[in-house]
Amino acid sequence: MNSIPPVTKNLLIINVLCFFASLAFRSHGIDFDELFGLHFLLASNFRPWQLFTYMFMHASWQHLFFNMFAVWMFGRIIEQTMGRNRFLFYYLTCGLGAGLMQEIVQMAEYWYYGYAAYEQANLGGVLVPMADYLNRWNTVGASGAVYGILLAFGVTFPNERLFIFPIPVPIKAKYFVVGYAIIELLSALSQSSDGVAHMAHLGGMLVGLLLIIYWRRGGGNGSNGGYRSYGPRDDSWNGFRNWFSSLFKKKEPHIDVTYGGRYGQEAAYRQQKKEQEEELNRILDKVKKNGYEGLTAEEKRRLFDITRK
């Protein structure tokens, strides 16, 4: 675990602890999913904090494993690229965006089918009060935030090749992300109900895309989180068009690192060594021209410090 960046490590730990806590409290008659899962906005069990807490709840071991596996595989790379603070903000914002998308979809379903006009709902021949039926609309899982991480990986390393079971050949990350988005969209538009919040997944990807476009255009204060700007304030459409076109250009993966993780420390060390070599060459050239006595006291001190290392 020491090789995992701190935010990714803590996200893994928190999600696992929340899952064990839900199992433990369930045996005492307390359902964490009901308390912290994301209920429909008009349901009596809805609480505002559920827009954040739902992403730390999981329905099963398999649900937890696959989400945390993706966080471990891709999240640690994106954290080292963005920096810990921006990565945490990105993760939570994608999860929040996914939750809001799920609420929008459920609200559209609520009005489309006219549930407001009914007092009861038919569940396989059993009539239940509409209030109880709406409380069954409960969403849990980190998938929305995970899909945001997948989007960030595909944008940052578009030509990185991935082996995806059961596909026998490696595929580039950009095609992997686009393919996943298409599958989620088709699944969301299908008539079959598989119990998966496909539109929430797409919501996480959409929010992640908008954040990355904003950062690449120079939005926000301080570091741009490892994302280059497209130039002097492109409008939104041009920024998106340039980003989308860049995905399909044949080029080496581009990555800038921040001074946060191991890769940032190595980059800072290389930059420091380069600056020291340039300064040493300048001082030595001055010695050749004017002799050692021609150096200032500060230059003599710097010469001693550099050559001593």
C-alpha positions in Angstrom: 0.0 0.0 0.0 3.0 2.3 0.4 3.3 2.7 -3.4 -0.3 4.0 -3.6 -0.7 7.8 -3.5 -2.5 9.0 -0.3 -5.8 10.1 -1.8 -6.3 6.9 -3.7 -5.2 4.8 -0.7 -7.6 6.6 1.6 -10.5 6.3 -0.9 -9.9 2.5 -1.0 -9.8 2.3 2.8 -12.9 4.4 3.3 -14.9 2.4 0.8 -13.9 -0.9 2.3 -14.6 0.3 5.9 -18.0 1.6 4.9 -18.9 -1.7 3.3 -17.9 -3.7 6.4 -19.7 -1.1 8.6 -22.9 -1.6 6.5 -22.7 -5.4 7.0 -22.1 -5.0 10.7 -25.0 -2.6 11.3 -27.3 -4.5 9.1 -27.1 -7.5 11.5 -28.4 -5.1 14.1 -31.3 -3.9 12.0 -29.7 -0.7 10.7 -29.6 -0.4 6.9 -26.8 2.0 5.8 -28.0 1.9 2.2 -31.3 3.4 3.4 -29.6 6.1 5.4 -26.7 7.0 3.1 -27.7 5.7 -0.4 -29.1 8.3 -2.8 -32.9 8.3 -2.7 -35.1 9.9 -5.3 -35.4 13.7 -4.8 -39.2 13.5 -4.1 -39.0 10.4 -1.9 -39.5 10.8 1.9 -36.2 9.2 2.6 -34.2 11.6 0.5 -31.6 13.7 2.4 -29.2 16.2 0.7 -26.0 14.6 2.2 -26.9 11.4 0.2 -25.5 13.1 -2.9 -22.1 12.6 -1.4 -22.4 9.6 0.9 -24.0 7.3 -1.7 -20.7 7.0 -3.5 -19.2 5.2 -0.5 -21.9 2.6 -0.3 -21.9 -0.7 -2.2 -24.5 -3.3 -2.8 -22.3 -6.4 -2.8 -18.7 -7.7 -2.6 -18.5 -7.8 -6.4 -19.8 -4.2 -6.7 -17.1 -3.1 -4.2 -14.3 -5.1 -5.8 -14.7 -4.0 -9.4 -15.1 -0.3 -8.4 -12.1 -0.4 -6.1 -10.0 -2.3 -8.6 -10.6 0.5 -11.1 -9.8 3.1 -8.5 -6.5 1.3 -7.7 -5.6 0.7 -11.3 -6.4 4.1 -12.8 -6.9 6.4 -9.8 -3.3 6.2 -8.6 -2.0 7.3 -12.0 -4.4 10.1 -12.3 -3.6 11.3 -8.8 0.1 11.4 -9.7 -0.8 13.4 -12.8 -3.2 15.9 -11.3 -1.9 16.2 -7.8 -3.7 15.0 -4.7 -5.9 18.0 -4.0 -7.2 18.3 -7.5 -7.7 14.6 -7.9 -9.8 14.5 -4.7 -11.9 17.4 -6.0 -12.2 15.7 -9.4 -13.3 12.4 -7.9 -15.9 13.9 -5.6 -17.2 16.2 -8.3 -17.6 13.4 -10.8 -19.5 11.4 -8.1 -21.7 14.4 -7.3 -22.4 14.9 -11.1 -23.3 11.2 -11.4 -25.7 11.5 -8.5 -27.3 14.6 -10.0 -27.7 12.9 -13.4 -29.4 10.0 -11.7 -31.8 12.4 -10.0 -32.6 14.1 -13.3 -33.3 10.8 -15.0 -35.5 9.6 -12.2 -37.4 12.9 -12.2 -38.0 12.6 -15.9 -39.3 9.0 -15.4 -41.5 10.2 -12.6 -43.2 12.9 -14.8 -43.2 10.8 -18.0 -45.2 8.0 -16.4 -47.3 10.3 -14.4 -46.6 8.7 -11.0 -47.8 11.9 -9.3 -51.4 10.9 -10.2 -51.2 7.5 -8.5 -51.5 6.6 -4.8 -50.2 3.0 -5.3 -47.8 1.2 -7.6 -48.1 -2.4 -8.9 -45.1 -4.5 -8.1 -45.7 -7.9 -9.8 -49.3 -8.0 -8.8 -48.7 -6.5 -5.3 -50.0 -3.0 -4.7 -47.7 -0.8 -2.5 -48.2 2.8 -1.5 -46.5 5.2 -4.0 -44.4 6.7 -1.2 -42.9 3.3 -0.4 -42.4 2.6 -4.1 -40.4 5.9 -4.6 -38.3 5.1 -1.6 -37.1 2.0 -3.4 -35.4 4.2 -6.0 -32.1 4.1 -4.2 -28.6 4.4 -5.8 -25.3 3.3 -4.3 -21.8 2.9 -5.5 -18.7 4.8 -6.6 -19.2 3.9 -10.3 -19.9 7.5 -11.3 -16.6 8.7 -9.9 -14.9 5.7 -11.3 -16.1 6.4 -14.8 -14.8 10.0 -14.4 -11.4 8.5 -13.6 -11.6 6.3 -16.7 -12.4 9.4 -18.8 -9.4 11.3 -17.3 -7.1 8.3 -18.1 -8.3 8.2 -21.7 -7.9 11.9 -22.1 -4.4 12.1 -20.5 -3.0 8.9 -22.0 -5.1 8.5 -25.2 -2.6 6.2 -26.9 -1.7 4.0 -23.9 -2.5 0.4 -24.8 -4.6 -1.7 -22.4 -5.4 -5.4 -22.3 -9.1 -5.8 -21.6 -10.5 -9.3 -20.9 -11.7 -11.1 -23.0 -10.4 -8.9 -26.0 -7.3 -10.8 -27.2 -5.5 -7.7 -28.5 -4.5 -4.5 -26.7 -6.6 -1.4 -27.4 -5.8 2.2 -27.0 -7.2 4.0 -24.0 -9.1 6.5 -26.1 -11.0 3.7 -27.9 -11.6 2.0 -24.5 -13.2 5.1 -23.0 -15.3 5.9 -26.1 -16.4 2.3 -26.3 -17.4 2.2 -22.7 -19.4 5.4 -23.1 -21.3 4.0 -26.1 -22.1 0.8 -24.2 -23.4 2.8 -21.3 -25.5 5.0 -23.6 -27.0 2.0 -25.4 -27.7 0.2 -22.1 -29.4 3.3 -20.8 -31.6 3.6 -23.9 -32.6 -0.1 -23.9 -35.9 -1.1 -22.5 -34.5 -3.8 -20.2 -34.0 -2.9 -16.5 -30.8 -4.4 -15.2 -30.6 -2.4 -11.9 -27.5 -0.5 -13.1 -27.5 3.3 -13.1 -26.1 3.7 -16.7 -27.0 7.4 -17.0 -25.2 8.1 -13.7 -22.1 6.5 -15.2 -22.4 8.8 -18.2 -23.0 11.7 -15.8 -19.7 11.0 -14.1 -17.9 11.0 -17.4 -19.6 14.1 -18.6 -18.7 16.1 -15.5 -15.1 14.8 -15.7 -14.9 15.9 -19.4 -16.2 19.4 -18.6 -13.7 19.8 -15.7 -10.8 18.7 -17.9 -11.8 21.1 -20.7 -12.1 23.9 -18.1 -8.7 23.1 -16.6 -7.0 22.7 -20.0 -8.3 26.2 -21.0 -6.5 27.6 -17.9 -9.5 27.7 -15.6 -9.0 27.8 -11.9 -6.2 29.2 -9.8 -2.7 27.9 -9.5 -1.5 24.7 -11.2 -3.5 23.4 -14.1 -3.2 19.9 -12.6 -1.0 18.5 -15.4 -3.3 19.5 -18.2 -2.0 21.8 -20.9 -4.0 24.8 -22.1 -5.2 25.0 -25.7 -4.2 28.6 -26.1 -5.6 32.0 -25.3 -9.1 31.4 -24.1 -10.7 29.3 -26.8 -14.5 29.3 -26.7 -16.1 26.2 -25.3 -16.8 24.6 -28.6 -13.3 25.1 -30.0 -11.8 23.8 -26.8 -13.9 20.7 -27.0 -13.3 20.3 -30.8 -9.5 20.6 -30.3 -9.5 18.1 -27.4 -11.6 15.6 -29.4 -9.5 15.9 -32.5 -6.3 15.5 -30.4 -7.5 12.1 -29.2 -7.2 10.6 -32.7 -3.9 12.1 -33.7 -1.0 9.7 -33.7 1.4 11.0 -31.1 3.2 9.9 -28.0 1.2 10.1 -24.8 1.7 13.5 -23.1 1.9 13.9 -19.4 3.0 16.7 -17.1 3.6 15.8 -13.5 3.1 18.0 -10.5 5.5 18.1 -7.5 3.5 15.7 -5.4 4.2 12.0 -5.9 7.2 10.0 -6.7 7.2 11.1 -10.3 6.9 14.7 -9.4 10.0 14.4 -7.1 12.0 12.8 -9.9 11.0 15.6 -12.3 12.0 18.2 -9.7 15.3 16.5 -9.1 16.1 16.4 -12.8 15.2 20.1 -13.2 17.4 21.0 -10.2 20.4 19.1 -11.6 20.0 20.8 -15.0 19.9 24.3 -13.4 23.0 23.5 -11.3 24.9 22.3 -14.4 24.0 25.4 -16.3 25.1 27.6 -13.4 28.4 25.6 -13.0 29.2 26.1 -16.7 28.6 29.8 -16.4 30.9 30.1 -13.4 33.7 28.0 -15.0 33.5 30.1 -18.2 34.0 33.2 -16.0 37.0 31.6 -14.3 38.6 30.9 -17.7 38.2 34.5 -18.7 39.0 36.4 -15.4 40.5 33.8 -13.1 39.2 32.5 -9.8 39.7 35.9 -8.1 37.4 37.4 -10.6 34.4 35.6 -9.1 32.2 37.3 -6.6 31.8 35.9 -3.0 28.4 34.4 -3.9 29.8 32.7 -7.1 32.7 31.2 -5.1 30.2 29.9 -2.5 28.0 28.4 -5.3 31.0 26.8 -7.0 32.0 25.2 -3.7 28.4 24.0 -3.0 27.8 22.5 -6.5 31.2 20.7 -6.8 30.9 19.3 -3.3 27.7 17.4 -4.1 
